[in-house]
Amino acid sequence: MDFLLIIGIIGALSAWIGILSGILLSFVINKQSNKFREAADEFIAGMMISIVFFDLLPASVKIGNIYITSLGIGLRLLLTLSIENKLKLDKPKFSKINNDRSLKSAIYMAMAIALHHLPMGFALGSLYLADPNKGVHLALVIILHGIPEGFILGSLFNESNMGILTNIFLSIFTAVPTGLAD
């Protein structure tokens, strides 16, 4: 089998295992009390926000500058608004869905995670080609990184009354870009 294909499979499986683990964890925790689930959601959301503001943005400013970082944030905002206008997700037409806002948030989250997995795939493929041991290490980090993403995604789809099979399909959808980018 082609070496690049193997790297792509490793990347997609790494992302999928992490996302799926988080989704399954959200189903287990969803059966617990609402306060426990909400506390877990808030903790994970706080972790993600703190990573962005205290790690990623300062690193972006250091590598580039404040203007390029601001341009990137602005372009991402325009992309989000454009997607929202194109998809018209204000009132989804799913008969089983009780919580439209949760579904809208979950769909945006799934798309964001899928887009986010593209650069992860590039990083994994490059690192694996340069040093296979470090590539395997990064694959394990990607699995751990995917657990909170999957948890939040699963929680949002749980609130929308989406079943486990839909969540598994979406976990595959979000993981595929990692494998393609390798």
TORVO-786245 format. One record per residue: residue in one letter; x, y, z of N, C-alpha, C in turn. Coordinates in steps of 0.05 Angstrom, whole numbers, m for minus. Example, Ala and Ser with C-alpha at 12.3 -4.5 7.8 and 13.67 -1.06 7.14 Angstrom:
% residues 2
- A/264/m114/156/246/m90/156/264/m66/156
- S/257/m45/142/273/m21/143/258/1/157
This chain:
% residues 182
- M/17/m24/0/0/0/0/18/25/0
- D/9/45/m13/24/70/m16/27/83/12
- F/52/93/17/59/104/43/41/128/49
- L/35/146/30/18/169/34/m10/161/41
- L/m20/140/29/m47/130/35/m48/120/64
- I/m27/107/73/m26/98/101/m26/122/120
- I/m11/142/113/m11/166/130/m39/179/131
- G/m52/180/108/m79/191/106/m98/175/123
- I/m96/149/122/m114/132/138/m108/136/168
- I/m83/138/175/m76/143/204/m87/170/212
- G/m85/191/196/m96/217/203/m126/217/206
- A/m140/205/187/m169/204/189/m178/187/213
- L/m165/165/218/m173/148/241/m167/163/267
- S/m145/177/268/m138/192/293/m160/212/299
- A/m167/228/279/m187/248/283/m214/235/290
- W/m221/214/276/m247/200/280/m248/188/308
- I/m227/175/317/m228/162/343/m232/184/365
- G/m218/206/362/m221/227/382/m249/239/382
- I/m259/246/358/m286/258/357/m307/238/366
- L/m305/213/357/m324/193/365/m323/187/395
- S/m300/187/407/m298/183/436/m312/206/451
- G/m308/230/442/m322/253/454/m352/251/451
- I/m361/243/427/m390/241/422/m402/219/440
- L/m389/196/442/m399/174/459/m399/183/488
- L/m378/197/496/m377/208/523/m401/227/529
- S/m408/243/509/m430/261/512/m456/246/515
- F/m459/223/502/m483/207/505/m485/195/533
- V/m462/186/543/m461/175/570/m468/197/591
- I/m455/220/588/m459/242/607/m487/253/604
- N/m499/253/580/m525/263/575/m546/249/592
- K/m540/224/599/m559/208/615/m557/216/644
- Q/m536/230/652/m532/240/679/m550/265/683
- S/m546/278/705/m561/302/711/m554/325/692
- N/m572/343/688/m568/366/671/m545/384/681
- K/m544/387/708/m523/404/719/m495/393/713
- F/m492/367/715/m466/355/709/m458/359/680
- R/m477/355/661/m472/358/633/m466/387/627
- E/m481/405/638/m476/434/634/m449/442/645
- A/m441/432/668/m415/438/679/m393/428/660
- A/m396/404/649/m377/393/631/m375/410/606
- D/m399/418/595/m399/435/571/m385/461/576
- E/m390/474/599/m378/499/605/m348/497/609
- F/m339/475/622/m311/471/626/m296/468/599
- I/m307/451/582/m294/447/556/m295/472/539
- A/m317/486/539/m319/511/524/m298/531/534
- G/m296/533/561/m276/551/573/m248/543/565
- M/m242/517/564/m215/508/556/m210/517/527
- M/m229/513/509/m225/519/481/m221/549/478
- I/m237/566/492/m234/595/489/m207/604/501
- S/m199/592/523/m174/601/535/m150/593/517
- I/m152/570/504/m131/563/485/m129/583/462
- V/m152/591/452/m152/610/430/m140/637/439
- F/m150/647/461/m141/674/470/m114/675/483
- F/m106/654/496/m80/656/511/m58/641/497
- D/m64/626/476/m43/611/463/m42/616/433
- L/m65/612/419/m65/614/390/m62/643/380
- L/m78/661/391/m76/689/381/m49/702/387
- P/m38/699/411/m11/710/415/10/698/397
- A/8/672/392/27/659/374/23/669/345
- S/m2/674/337/m7/684/311/4/712/307
- V/1/729/328/12/756/327/43/755/326
- K/54/737/341/84/734/342/95/725/316
- I/82/705/303/92/694/278/87/714/255
- G/63/725/254/57/745/233/58/772/246
- N/36/785/248/34/810/262/4/815/268
- I/m2/837/282/m29/842/290/m48/846/266
- Y/m37/858/244/m53/863/221/m61/837/207
- I/m43/819/203/m49/794/190/m68/777/208
- T/m63/778/234/m81/763/252/m109/775/251
- S/m111/801/251/m137/814/250/m151/809/223
- L/m136/808/202/m147/801/176/m158/773/176
- G/m143/754/187/m152/727/189/m178/724/205
- I/m179/738/227/m204/738/244/m227/750/228
- G/m222/772/214/m243/784/198/m253/767/175
- L/m234/754/162/m242/735/140/m258/712/150
- R/m250/701/174/m265/679/186/m293/688/193
- L/m296/712/203/m322/723/210/m340/726/185
- L/m328/737/163/m343/740/138/m351/712/127
- L/m333/693/129/m339/666/120/m363/654/136
- T/m362/658/162/m384/648/179/m410/661/171
- L/m410/687/168/m435/701/161/m445/693/133
- S/m426/689/115/m433/680/88/m446/652/89
- I/m434/634/104/m446/607/106/m473/608/119
- E/m476/625/139/m503/627/152/m524/637/133
- N/m517/657/117/m536/667/97/m543/647/76
- K/m523/632/67/m527/612/46/m544/589/55
- L/m538/580/80/m552/556/89/m580/561/100
- K/m586/585/108/m612/592/118/m621/572/139
- L/m605/569/160/m610/549/181/m628/560/203
- D/m642/582/198/m658/593/220/m680/573/229
- K/m693/559/210/m714/541/217/m710/515/201
- P/m694/497/211/m690/472/197/m716/456/194
- K/m718/441/173/m742/426/167/m739/397/174
- F/m733/391/199/m731/364/209/m755/360/228
- S/m770/339/223/m795/336/239/m789/328/268
- K/m767/313/273/m761/304/300/m747/325/317
- I/m738/346/305/m721/365/319/m737/383/337
- N/m730/384/362/m743/401/381/m729/428/385
- N/m703/427/383/m687/451/390/m672/460/365
- D/m684/479/350/m671/489/326/m645/503/330
- R/m643/518/352/m618/532/358/m595/513/363
- S/m600/491/377/m579/471/382/m570/458/356
- L/m590/453/338/m583/440/313/m566/459/296
- K/m573/485/295/m558/504/280/m529/506/291
- S/m527/507/317/m500/508/330/m484/483/323
- A/m498/460/324/m484/435/319/m474/433/290
- I/m491/442/271/m482/442/243/m458/460/239
- Y/m459/484/251/m436/502/248/m411/490/261
- M/m415/477/284/m392/465/298/m381/442/281
- A/m398/426/269/m388/404/252/m372/415/229
- M/m382/436/216/m368/448/193/m341/460/202
- A/m341/473/225/m317/486/236/m296/464/242
- I/m305/443/255/m287/421/262/m275/409/236
- A/m292/404/216/m282/393/191/m261/411/178
- L/m267/437/177/m247/456/166/m222/457/183
- H/m225/455/209/m203/456/228/m185/431/224
- H/m196/409/215/m181/385/212/m163/385/187
- L/m168/403/168/m150/405/145/m121/412/153
- P/m117/434/167/m89/440/175/m77/419/193
- M/m94/406/209/m83/384/226/m72/362/209
- G/m87/356/187/m77/336/168/m52/343/155
- F/m49/369/147/m24/378/135/m1/375/154
- A/m6/383/179/15/381/199/23/351/204
- L/3/334/206/8/306/212/24/293/188
- G/15/298/164/28/287/141/57/296/138
- S/62/322/142/89/333/140/107/321/162
- L/96/321/186/112/311/209/118/281/206
- Y/98/266/197/102/237/194/123/231/173
- L/123/247/151/143/242/130/171/250/141
- A/173/271/157/199/280/168/209/261/189
- D/191/252/207/199/235/230/175/218/238
- P/174/193/229/150/176/235/144/174/265
- N/164/174/282/159/172/311/143/196/321
- K/152/220/312/137/244/320/110/245/307
- G/107/234/283/81/232/270/61/216/286
- V/71/193/296/54/176/313/46/191/338
- H/65/206/350/60/222/374/38/242/368
- L/40/256/345/20/276/338/m7/263/333
- A/m7/239/322/m33/225/318/m46/219/345
- L/m31/212/365/m42/208/392/m53/235/403
- V/m38/256/398/m47/282/408/m73/290/394
- I/m75/284/368/m100/290/353/m123/275/365
- I/m119/250/373/m141/235/386/m150/249/412
- L/m131/257/428/m138/271/453/m151/298/447
- H/m141/311/427/m152/337/419/m181/335/410
- G/m188/313/398/m215/309/387/m236/303/408
- I/m228/294/431/m248/286/451/m265/310/460
- P/m254/333/468/m271/355/475/m288/366/451
- E/m276/365/427/m291/374/403/m315/355/400
- G/m311/329/401/m333/310/398/m353/313/421
- F/m344/318/445/m362/321/467/m382/344/463
- I/m371/367/455/m388/391/450/m407/385/426
- L/m396/373/405/m413/367/382/m435/347/389
- G/m428/326/404/m448/307/413/m469/319/431
- S/m460/337/449/m479/350/467/m500/367/451
- L/m490/381/431/m508/398/415/m528/380/399
- F/m518/359/388/m536/341/373/m555/326/391
- N/m546/320/416/m564/307/435/m587/326/441
- E/m581/352/445/m602/371/450/m622/373/427
- S/m612/367/403/m629/368/379/m644/342/374
- N/m641/323/392/m653/297/390/m643/280/366
- M/m618/285/359/m606/268/338/m596/242/351
- G/m599/221/336/m592/195/346/m562/189/345
- I/m554/167/356/m526/159/357/m516/153/329
- L/m532/142/311/m522/136/284/m516/162/268
- T/m533/182/272/m527/208/259/m501/220/270
- N/m497/217/296/m472/227/308/m448/213/298
- I/m450/187/294/m427/171/283/m422/180/255
- F/m442/183/239/m438/193/211/m424/220/211
- L/m433/238/228/m421/265/229/m393/264/239
- S/m386/245/257/m359/242/266/m341/234/243
- I/m351/217/225/m336/209/201/m332/234/183
- F/m354/249/179/m353/273/162/m332/292/172
- T/m330/296/198/m311/316/208/m282/305/207
- A/m278/279/207/m251/267/207/m239/265/179
- V/m255/263/159/m245/258/132/m225/279/123
- P/m230/305/128/m210/325/119/m182/320/130
- T/m179/309/154/m152/303/164/m138/283/146
- G/m152/263/138/m140/242/121/m134/253/93
- L/m152/270/83/m148/281/56/m124/300/55
- A/m120/314/77/m98/334/77/m71/321/81
- D/m71/296/91/m45/282/95/m34/277/68
